[in-house]
Amino acid sequence: MADNQLLPSRSMSPNKSSLPFVLELNEVTFGDPLESSIRLERACMTLREGELALLKLDRSQKSRGLASLFQGLSKPTSGEVRFLNEDWLGEDYDRHFRMRSKIGRVFEDRAWIENFSVADNLLLASRHHNASLDRIERELDFWTDYFGIQEISVQRPAFVEHSSLQIHQWIRAFLGTPALLILERPMKRVSATLLLKFVEAVNRLRRKGAAVVWFTSNESDHCNTIASPWFELDLRGERHVVTNGDGTDE
Amino acid sequence: MLSERALPSILWKTAWGSLVQTAEFLGSQFLGRCGTVTQIFALLWATAFLAARPTSWTPPVRAIFLRQLLYTGVDGIAVTLRVGAAVGVLLIVQAALWVDSLGITTDVIAPLLWRSIVRELAPLLACLVVIGRSGIAISTELATMYVSGEVEVLDAQGIDPMTCLVMPRVLSVIISVFCLAIVMATSMIVTGYVIGSAMNAIRIPWGNFLDGIAREFSSLDLLFFVPKTTISGAFAAAICCSDGLSVRGTMTDVPRVTSRSGIRAMTAVFAVSATLSVLIYGRFLVFKIGGN
């Protein structure tokens, strides 16, 4: 069993039991012995439509492994991860790819296909999944206006300034109204003055039904404008048992 | 001290141990090769399956396919023409030597040249040009993408790396090798005629020369040309993609993997070419002068 058992440290979660699950972790054990990895032991967490989980990490901890676990890209040592009531097991890769197409993700690092322009990168997934071009263009116009971007860069990512790239990454994650948003330290490399705007954008997607997992190691990300329901989970330190992510004790 | 009686026993044990070790080494090498070949066939099967599925051809996949075709096929024309011209000169010089030393006529030597170009040299050299220009580049690109996490980025967005990265590249290489082999053969023949005429080794007009080639052309040539270009190209592309995506570790591992990939692809092309020759001709001596 775990060295310590963590419950949500803070939550603002009204009774949302009627809403469908988006992400479920059932008795998941995960993580390698590296100091920088997040280690879970028999962790359980549920995230419903519109909920936000703020996962607090130490600065040294990498979120990529756990984020990939949520997307079925990494396998847990034991336990089960479910997304929209479907598991990531088996070899039906087409189903897995379809499931992943409903997830928007802001990567902490290594987020771009370097051979493509930023514009191509932004539209790559939408076009690959045959999303309506009209709808994508409307959404793109909306988000570029919202974040005050003059135009989508047609340079390759290596030639675009880091803060601008990060905002482009937000837009890429928001396109197509995802069912789950995975945000790996999304405020990294951008001005803190954009936090309120970013949180409002996330809230907007949550009102449309998106569940959100937000990895952070910055206390200032705990913004008062995060709409409820949301909860915090502290994943700093040793192995963790995370129970009942919906904010109630087990 | 070893007794004289114990010595044969020790020698026997040592010899037996060496034998077992050798057998283990050979066995592991054999199984490793079998695994590699299986992996390549699996990759080719997956490519064929994905290419035949209309839903795979999304706009980004089409764009990647066309871009690869442009780089491998169209941009490779110039170097193919140069290589073809150089080899054409070498061939015609050799042909002139044979004509002089053996006292045979151009009519005898022409079919041999034509068949060696169309059935063997052009497909093989086109494959080598494509491996040198694009195969190693593909391997490097995929290995770099893998190590730098770009393949995971694709995967995370619900984009199958096999559909988006491997399938369009393998198909582009197959088509490019086929087309460049035609360019190569044309370049060899035209240069051969020009140089042969200048050396007075060929004394017939261009029209007659072309008529001669047309007469020599048989459906059997296609039987050699099409499989040699497509199968060799497919193997070369599959090896480069497979090696590129099998890289593990850091960016410093990329050059090691990609140089190995180039050598393996070239070895495979020679092996495939030789195997097809043996299979199609049904004999080990592939050239039969004056016959089919």
Boltz contact constraints between the chains, C-beta under 6 A:
constraints:
  - contact:
      token1: [A, 71]
      token2: [B, 156]
      max_distance: 6.0
  - contact:
      token1: [A, 73]
      token2: [B, 155]
      max_distance: 6.0
  - contact:
      token1: [A, 97]
      token2: [B, 158]
      max_distance: 6.0
  - contact:
      token1: [A, 97]
      token2: [B, 160]
      max_distance: 6.0
  - contact:
      token1: [A, 100]
      token2: [B, 158]
      max_distance: 6.0
  - contact:
      token1: [A, 101]
      token2: [B, 158]
      max_distance: 6.0
  - contact:
      token1: [A, 105]
      token2: [B, 156]
      max_distance: 6.0
  - contact:
      token1: [A, 110]
      token2: [B, 148]
      max_distance: 6.0
  - contact:
      token1: [A, 110]
      token2: [B, 149]
      max_distance: 6.0
  - contact:
      token1: [A, 113]
      token2: [B, 150]
      max_distance: 6.0
  - contact:
      token1: [A, 124]
      token2: [B, 60]
      max_distance: 6.0
  - contact:
      token1: [A, 125]
      token2: [B, 157]
      max_distance: 6.0
  - contact:
      token1: [A, 127]
      token2: [B, 59]
      max_distance: 6.0
  - contact:
      token1: [A, 127]
      token2: [B, 60]
      max_distance: 6.0
  - contact:
      token1: [A, 128]
      token2: [B, 58]
      max_distance: 6.0
  - contact:
      token1: [A, 128]
      token2: [B, 60]
      max_distance: 6.0
  - contact:
      token1: [A, 128]
      token2: [B, 159]
      max_distance: 6.0
